[in-house]
Amino acid sequence: MLHHGSGPRYTDLLDPLFPEKFSRFAREVAGRYPWIDAYAPINEPLTTARFSALYGHWYPHERCDASFARVILNESRATILAMEEIRKVNPNAILVQTEDLGRTFSSHAMKYQADFDNERRWLTWDLLKGAVQPGHRMWDHFSWLGVPSSEVEFFARNPCPPDIIGINYYATSERYLDENIENYPLELHGNNGRHVYADDAAVRARAIGLAGPRIIIAEAFKRYRLPIALTEVHLGCSVDEQMRWFMESWLAAETMRARGVDIRAVTAWALLGSFDWDSLVTRPHGHYESGAFALHGATVKRTALGDLLAKLAAGEPVREAALVSPGWWRQRSRLRSTVRAKVAA
């Protein structure tokens, strides 16, 4: 019901009454469509909080820890209140809580920041479970920011754990932090008040490369012991590379299911493609990425990725020639030239 954004003009993510306003909207949605039995009320709350209130990419374009805390607490409280209203209409409705789940790696000097990021990545699900209590690192962080303890205690008193953990995993979900900023483009530079450092995609900056979806799935299942779905599997690239990326996620899900992980689905996103996600929707360039289908004017055509998905769904053999080669994220050419030179040395 809320993807990346703030909703209507009469509220925003920093509005203290945002949770109540959102929950009223959820009640109206459930009443209008009572047959819907699975909800993701707010997509990727942590990502939205970071991009809207910590990095300033999206409205309301804030860049401070206090605003980040307000947004993530508002979104999480809104999700709980929304599910309460939805379940008044459909008591069997389930919560599929999605989040972009990656991992942060770093140089030795930036390990303290990577450790913090790797704890924060679980915040959405931990809040909904009511797990953010005294002793939890994010409880201490909220206290340091001056958030009243009663606001965080709300979640322990009103837990609403997800029925399904929805993992959104991208080639850029894993990050690498490095204080040697001269090796990275200016747009990757930032600071935390203690160090100036570069925040790059690990696939470009880490010699070993990505941990990959199997590791991410294993970490999430170990932490929560809840059913899992890969809820966004997409790569903004050629259709051959999109097929390779999806198959890697599909095979990872099959492997982890065979090892006892309760995996319910692997979802191709976006079905009809998307516009301007190469810039995180910060510039209206009209850049289009196809998905399982491609839009061409007034026509819609299934892509080779769509054909692959149809075969997988039907349990048919997959022998696409594109799958013989590894994806670009598994090749040495993926690395930045400065990293390749360092590895070669």
N, C-alpha and C positions, 0 to 999 in steps of 0.2 A: 504493500500500500504506500510505502515511501521508499523510493530508490535513493539516488544521490541528490539531495536537495532539502528544502525546508518546508515544502508544502505551500498552502495558500498565503496570501499577503498579510492576513491578520495574525500570523504567528511566525515564529522562526525557532531554530534549534536552541537558542539561548533563552527563549521565553519560559519563565518559571511555570506557566500554565500549559506549556506545550504537551505534557503527558496527558492531561485531562482532555484537552481539545482533540488530540489524536485518538484517544480511546472512544470518544463520542463518534468520530468518523468511522472507527472500526465497527462499532455497533450498527451503524447505518449500512455499512458494506455487508456485514453478516446477515442483517435483516433482509437486504435486497437479494442476496445470493445464498440462501440458507443451505444449499446442497454442497457448497464448498467445504471440504473437510481438512484441508491442510493450508496453513498460513505461514508466510514469512513477513510479519508486519513491517519491519524495517530492515532493509538490506544492508549488510555490512556496517553495523553501527560504529565499530571501532575505526574502520577506514574512513567513514563519513566524518567522524569526530576529528580525526587527524587532518584530513584534507580541508575541512571547513574551518576548524578552530585552532589548529596547531601550525599548519603550513600556509593557510590563507588562499588555497587554490579556489575554493568554492565559497558561496555565500554562507555565513556572514563575513567571510574573509578575515577571521581573527588569527592571531599568531601568538598565543600564550598558553601556558599550561593550565591556568585557571579556567579559561574558556573551553579548552579541551575537556576538562573534568566536568564542567557544567553540561556540555553537549552529550558526552557518553552517559552520564547519569540520567539526563532527560530522556534520551533514546531508550535506555534500558528500562526505566520506570514506565515509559510509554508502552513498551512491548508487553510488560506484565499487565498493565491496566487494559490494554487492547485485548489480550487473550482472555481476561476475565469477562469482558463484554461479549466477545465472540462466543465463548462457551456458555453464556446465558441463552444464546440462540441455538448453538450446536454443541452440546456437552462433549461430543466425541472429537471435536476439532483438535488437530495436533499442531504443534509449533515446530517448524523447520527453521532453525536459526542459522543463517548464513554468515560467513565472515571470510575475508581474504586471509588465508593462513599460510604464512611463509616461515622464514627463519632469518636471523641476522647473524652474519659472520663478521669478523673484524681483524684488524692488525692487533698486535699485543697492547698497544697504548689505548685502543678504543674498546677493549674488552668490557670495561665497566658499563659502557653505553649499550653494547650488544647484549649483555646480560639483562639489562633493564628492558630493552626492546623485546627480548625473548620471553620475559615474564608478562609484559603488557599485552602481547599478542593473544593471550587467553582471556582478556578482561571481559569481553562481551559474555562469553559462556559462564565465566566464574561469577559475574554479577547475577545473572539469571538463576544460577544454582544456589545463590546465597552463600557462596564460598568466600567472599571478600569480607573477612572478619579480622579482629586483632591478630597479628602475626603474619597476615598475608602481605606481601610486599606492596601491593597496590593500596591496601588500607593505609599503610604508612605514607605512601605518596599522597593520597587524598588528605591525610591529616596534615602533612607538610604544606599543602596548598591552602589549608584553612577551611576545608570543606567540613561542615558540621557533621559529627559522627552519626547523628540521627538520620541524615540523608543516605548514608551508606548502610546503616543498620536496617533501613527499609527492606533491602533485598534479602537479608537473612530472615526477616519476619514474614516476607511474602515471596518465597522462592517459586520460580516458574521455570524449571529446567527444560531444555529443549527435548522434544521427543526424537528428533533427528538432528545431528550435528551436520550442518551444510558447509562443506569446505570448498571455497573458491581458490583455485591455485593456478598461478600464471608463471610464465617464464621470468617475470620480473618480481615475483612475490618474495623471493629470497634476496637479501641485501648484503652488501659488504661495506663496512665503514673503515676509512683509512685517513689518517692525519696527514699523509703525504699528498697534499692537494694538488701539487704541481703535475701529478700524473693523470689528472682528470679534468674534464671540461668545467668551465666556470659555473654552468647551471647546476652542477652536482655539489657545489660547495655550500656548506652551512656551518652552524655552530650550536653548541648547547650551553654556552656561557662558560664553559671550561676548556673546550678544545674547538678549534676550527678544523673541520674534516669534510671529506667527500663521502656521499652516500650514493653508491652505485649499485646496479643490479649485479648480484653475485655471479650470474652467468657470464658477465663481461669482465669481472675483476678478480674472480677467484680461480686459481689455477686448477683446482680439483673439480670445479664446476658445481652444479646443483646437487643438493641432497636428493631431490626428486620426490614424486608423489607417494611412493611406498613409505618413505621415512616420515613424511608429514602425516599420512594416515595412521601409521603405527603410534606416533606421538599423541595424536588426538584420542585414539582408542584407549591407550594406556592411561591417559589422564581422566577420561570421563566414562569409559565402559558403556557408551551409548551407541545406538545405530548411527551410521555415517552415510552420507551421500556426497559425491563430488558434484556440487551444484552449479559450478561454472567451469567449463573446460573450453578454452578458446585461445587461439593464437592469431594475432594480427599479422598475417604473412600470406604467402602463396597458398593455394588450396592444397598442394602436395605437403607443405609443411604443416598445415592445419590437420591433415590426416595423420601425419606422424605424431603430432602432439596429442591428438585424441587417443590414438592407439596406445601410446605410452601410458596415459592415464587409465585407459580401459584395462590393459594388462596388469598395471599396478593394483587396480581394484580386484581383479580376479585372483592375483597372487595373495593379496592380504585376506580376501574372503576364504581362500583355501587354508590360511593360517589361523582362521577362527574369528576374524573381524567381521562384525555384522554390517555389511555394506549393502545399501538398498538401491542405489542408482548412480549412474554416471550421466551427467546432463550436458548436452552441447548448448553453449550460449554464445552468441544470440542466434536464435533460429533463423531470423530474417536478416541477420547482419546488424551493423550499427554504424552510426556516424560520429566522427570526431573523437573517438576514444583514444586515438593515438596521441592526443593532446590533453587527455583527461577532461574533455569537453570544456576546455578553457579558451579555445579559439574556434570560431565558426568557419572552418575551411571547407566544410562539406566533404571531408575525407570519408569514404565509405569502405567498410570491411564486410565482405560477404560471410555468411554462416552456412548452415545446412542448405539454405536457399539464398539466391542472389536476386536483388531487385534490378531490373533493367527497364527504366521508364515505367510503363504500366504493366509490365509482365513480371512474373515470378518464376524462376527456374531453379530446379534442384541442382546443387553442385555435386562434384565428386565426393566431397565430404558427406553430403546428404545420402549419396548412394552407399557409402561405407556404413553410415549409421543404420540405414535400412537393413543391410546384411547382418550387422551385429545384433540388431533387435530381433531379427528372424532366426538367429542361430546358424546362418549360412557361412560357408568358408570364405575367408578373406584372403585374396591373392593379389591385391593391387600392387602394381610395379613400384609405386612411389614408396611403399613401406619397406622396400629392400634396403634403402639407404638410411643412415641415421639422420635425425633432425639437426639443424644448424647448432642447436644448443648442446650437442654432444660432439662437436667438432672443434679443433684447435683454433680455427679462424674466428670463433666467437669472441675470443679475448681481445681486449684493447691492445694496441700496438706496444704500449709501455709495459703491459703485463707479459706479453709474449716475449719481449726482449729480456725481461727479468728472468722468465722461466728458462729461456735459452741459455742465459749466462750461468 
